[in-house]
Amino acid sequence: MKRVNDTHQLTVVRSGKWWAIKAENLPGCHSQARRRAKIESAARNAIALWFDADETEVGPLVVNFAEAD
């Protein structure tokens, strides 16, 4: 069972002027950020919403950058 405080693997891909963010272990959990510096906060927000939890409860994030297909 997945928990909000688990470690979350993120795949991040540049898409035009945006960074597309996908939480690999949470089906349908996606976000985007305009600036690279905002990737983690956008991901924490999406993961918190997925679990209906507070952002402060979200566990560690592992960010993996990938090339666009």
One Martini backbone bead per residue (centre of mass of N, CA, C, O) as a GRO file, in nm:
protein
   69
    1MET     BB    1   0.096   0.038   0.023
    2LYS     BB    2   0.057   0.360  -0.022
    3ARG     BB    3   0.231   0.651   0.109
    4VAL     BB    4   0.291   0.979   0.171
    5ASN     BB    5   0.586   0.913   0.327
    6ASP     BB    6   0.708   0.807   0.097
    7THR     BB    7   0.909   0.753  -0.157
    8HIS     BB    8   0.927   0.960  -0.457
    9GLN     BB    9   0.920   0.911  -0.798
   10LEU     BB   10   1.042   1.131  -1.050
   11THR     BB   11   0.946   1.248  -1.372
   12VAL     BB   12   1.124   1.483  -1.586
   13VAL     BB   13   1.005   1.698  -1.857
   14ARG     BB   14   1.051   1.888  -2.121
   15SER     BB   15   0.771   2.124  -2.227
   16GLY     BB   16   0.878   2.366  -2.354
   17LYS     BB   17   0.822   2.599  -2.088
   18TRP     BB   18   0.791   2.326  -1.933
   19TRP     BB   19   0.757   2.099  -1.660
   20ALA     BB   20   0.701   1.761  -1.651
   21ILE     BB   21   0.528   1.571  -1.393
   22LYS     BB   22   0.585   1.234  -1.255
   23ALA     BB   23   0.449   0.998  -1.041
   24GLU     BB   24   0.536   0.672  -1.061
   25ASN     BB   25   0.367   0.548  -0.791
   26LEU     BB   26   0.112   0.739  -0.905
   27PRO     BB   27  -0.163   0.718  -1.062
   28GLY     BB   28  -0.227   1.029  -1.215
   29CYS     BB   29   0.031   1.188  -1.102
   30HIS     BB   30   0.049   1.528  -1.197
   31SER     BB   31   0.257   1.802  -1.322
   32GLN     BB   32   0.379   2.150  -1.325
   33ALA     BB   33   0.655   2.374  -1.428
   34ARG     BB   34   0.818   2.663  -1.519
   35ARG     BB   35   1.038   2.616  -1.302
   36ARG     BB   36   1.285   2.425  -1.172
   37ALA     BB   37   1.255   2.534  -0.871
   38LYS     BB   38   0.930   2.420  -0.869
   39ILE     BB   39   0.910   2.109  -0.885
   40GLU     BB   40   0.885   2.009  -0.588
   41SER     BB   41   0.634   2.177  -0.507
   42ALA     BB   42   0.446   2.064  -0.725
   43ALA     BB   43   0.472   1.768  -0.640
   44ARG     BB   44   0.377   1.793  -0.347
   45ASN     BB   45   0.097   1.894  -0.417
   46ALA     BB   46   0.002   1.649  -0.590
   47ILE     BB   47   0.048   1.432  -0.373
   48ALA     BB   48  -0.136   1.552  -0.157
   49LEU     BB   49  -0.392   1.536  -0.329
   50TRP     BB   50  -0.390   1.228  -0.381
   51PHE     BB   51  -0.407   1.182  -0.047
   52ASP     BB   52  -0.539   1.403   0.120
   53ALA     BB   53  -0.297   1.598   0.218
   54ASP     BB   54  -0.029   1.743   0.347
   55GLU     BB   55   0.268   1.862   0.229
   56THR     BB   56   0.433   1.791   0.498
   57GLU     BB   57   0.382   1.463   0.455
   58VAL     BB   58   0.567   1.436   0.231
   59GLY     BB   59   0.803   1.263   0.117
   60PRO     BB   60   1.060   1.190  -0.046
   61LEU     BB   61   1.235   1.307  -0.339
   62VAL     BB   62   1.303   1.168  -0.669
   63VAL     BB   63   1.475   1.320  -0.933
   64ASN     BB   64   1.415   1.250  -1.287
   65PHE     BB   65   1.565   1.321  -1.581
   66ALA     BB   66   1.426   1.343  -1.913
   67GLU     BB   67   1.370   1.281  -2.232
   68ALA     BB   68   1.196   1.356  -2.488
   69ASP     BB   69   1.007   1.173  -2.730
   0.00000   0.00000   0.00000
